[in-house]
Amino acid sequence: MTDTTSILYKIGQAVKSGGGGNPPSPTDSYSEPVFTDGVLTSITTWTNSADAQLNNPEAKVSSKAFSYTSGNLTSVVEKDGSDVTTLTKTLTYDSSGNLESVTKDYA
C-alpha cells in the first residue's frame, strides 16, 4: 500500500510530472584554450566559434587566466564576458606540495 500523504511520495509525483518547470534549453559555446610551454594559461569562452574568430566582444561569455609557481597552480582569475565581474581564486600549498587552502575574492 502506498502512503500518498508522505512528502517523499509528493516529491516523486512532482518530479514524475515535471512539476519543477521546464529545464533550460542547452546552449552551445566555444572555448579557446591557450597553452604556454605545454601548460594551460587561459581559456576564453565565446557564444560560438565564428564570433571567437572575429574577436567579437559582445559574444564573449567569460575568460579564465591560470598562474603557476614551481609547477603548482597558484591562482585562477575568472571574468565575465564584459570583464566587469572578477573572481580570483588563490591556491596555497604546504611544504610537501599538498594543496593547503583555496581563498576566493570577488571584485
PLY file of the C-alpha trace (Angstrom):
ply
format ascii 1.0
element vertex 107
property float x
property float y
property float z
element edge 106
property int vertex1
property int vertex2
end_header
0.00 0.00 0.00
1.31 3.46 -0.92
1.20 6.36 1.53
0.05 9.16 -0.76
0.34 11.72 2.05
4.10 11.30 2.62
6.44 14.03 1.49
8.55 11.53 -0.48
5.51 10.42 -2.43
4.60 14.04 -3.23
8.15 14.84 -4.33
8.20 11.74 -6.51
4.94 12.74 -8.16
6.18 16.29 -8.79
9.38 15.00 -10.39
7.46 12.46 -12.44
5.08 15.10 -13.78
7.81 17.66 -14.37
6.32 19.91 -11.73
9.53 21.90 -11.41
9.01 23.70 -14.68
10.81 23.22 -17.94
14.54 22.66 -17.86
16.63 25.38 -19.51
17.47 24.86 -23.15
21.02 23.71 -23.74
23.30 26.28 -25.29
26.33 25.84 -27.44
29.54 27.70 -26.79
33.10 27.67 -27.99
36.15 27.76 -25.72
39.66 28.70 -26.79
42.38 27.30 -24.53
45.85 28.88 -24.62
48.91 26.86 -23.65
52.35 28.27 -22.87
55.20 25.76 -22.78
52.62 22.97 -22.59
50.78 24.48 -19.61
47.21 25.83 -19.75
47.43 29.59 -19.14
43.99 30.82 -20.20
40.58 29.89 -21.57
38.20 32.27 -23.31
34.62 31.17 -23.93
32.53 32.64 -26.75
28.93 32.08 -27.82
30.23 30.38 -30.97
33.41 29.82 -32.97
32.59 32.40 -35.66
32.41 35.21 -33.11
35.60 33.96 -31.50
37.42 34.26 -34.83
36.11 37.81 -35.18
37.06 38.56 -31.55
33.54 39.96 -31.11
33.41 41.43 -27.57
29.60 41.13 -27.47
29.87 37.37 -27.93
32.46 36.81 -25.22
30.94 34.76 -22.40
33.84 34.51 -19.94
37.57 34.14 -19.50
39.92 32.43 -17.06
43.62 33.04 -16.54
45.79 30.49 -14.73
49.08 31.20 -12.90
51.63 28.70 -11.65
54.57 28.68 -9.25
57.03 25.78 -9.31
54.55 23.76 -11.36
51.66 24.29 -8.91
48.52 26.17 -9.89
48.54 29.26 -7.64
45.72 31.42 -9.00
42.70 31.39 -11.26
41.20 34.72 -12.29
37.70 34.42 -13.76
35.95 37.28 -15.55
32.53 37.61 -17.11
32.17 38.49 -20.78
32.39 42.24 -20.16
35.44 41.87 -17.87
33.48 43.62 -15.11
32.94 40.86 -12.56
36.06 39.09 -11.36
36.59 36.11 -9.11
40.17 35.44 -8.04
40.94 32.08 -6.50
44.30 31.81 -4.76
45.69 28.36 -4.00
48.37 27.73 -1.39
50.40 24.59 -0.78
52.27 23.13 2.19
56.00 22.35 2.08
55.25 18.88 0.64
53.33 20.35 -2.28
49.89 19.35 -0.99
47.02 21.79 -1.51
46.53 23.63 1.76
43.89 26.25 1.05
41.83 27.98 -1.59
40.68 31.55 -0.99
38.16 33.41 -3.12
37.97 37.15 -3.67
35.15 38.75 -5.67
35.68 42.17 -7.23
0 1
1 2
2 3
3 4
4 5
5 6
6 7
7 8
8 9
9 10
10 11
11 12
12 13
13 14
14 15
15 16
16 17
17 18
18 19
19 20
20 21
21 22
22 23
23 24
24 25
25 26
26 27
27 28
28 29
29 30
30 31
31 32
32 33
33 34
34 35
35 36
36 37
37 38
38 39
39 40
40 41
41 42
42 43
43 44
44 45
45 46
46 47
47 48
48 49
49 50
50 51
51 52
52 53
53 54
54 55
55 56
56 57
57 58
58 59
59 60
60 61
61 62
62 63
63 64
64 65
65 66
66 67
67 68
68 69
69 70
70 71
71 72
72 73
73 74
74 75
75 76
76 77
77 78
78 79
79 80
80 81
81 82
82 83
83 84
84 85
85 86
86 87
87 88
88 89
89 90
90 91
91 92
92 93
93 94
94 95
95 96
96 97
97 98
98 99
99 100
100 101
101 102
102 103
103 104
104 105
105 106
